[in-house]
Amino acid sequence: MNSPKPSRRQLILESLARELEENPGERITTASLSKAVGVSEAALYRHFASKAKMFEGLIDFAEERIFARINQILKEQLEARQRCAQLLYLLLAFSARNPGITRVLLGDALVGETERLLVRVGQFFTRLETQLKQILREGEMRQEPMAGVEINVAANLMITLAEGLMHQYLRSRFQLSPLAQWEAQWQLLESSLFTR
């Protein structure tokens, strides 16, 4: 059975993500985007009120995918260390599969755009860090062995490492995957945050 044809709105977002990936470091104009989609600029504006709304669409996509999967992880895993490992892996794998959206999440593609978008991506990472804190607090309540690191420090270290790996991926023009050394990096991080 054939899958349903994607909507024009979805095609525009996919084209925007692809343009961001294929032209790292460059601003994407509505003229270049309309050419990539194969529609007029007016047609773009029939689906999105502004370019900022298009970027918001990509942020919405990232939030929906990542936080829906985090909810699954929380249902499937009980142990804090496994939850943290899977949450961070999820974020890094999403970044590796979606380089264009990674540019948006890191603010690189938002230079010269409305401040509201930068606030929004900041909230995305704050929400992830808050989720890590919650996981660690629940683990502490279940008396899971931690290495004596304060929860706020541990959560911030984890999200900072993940965000740093995403920045490295962007800086390498998407050549160095954020997952390239993740297994060894997680083992090092895990041993400093959790005890056996």
Secondary structure, DSSP 8 states (H G I E B T S, - for coil): -------HHHHHHHHHHHHHHHSTTS---HHHHHHHHTS-HHHHHHH-SSHHHHHHHHHHHHHHHHHHHHHHHHHH--SHHHHHHHHHHHHHHHHHH-HHHHHHHTTGGGTTS-HHHHHHHHHHHHHHHHHHHHHHHHHHHTT--B-S--HHHHHHHHHHHHHHHHHHHHHTTT-S-TTTTHHHHHHHHHHHHB--
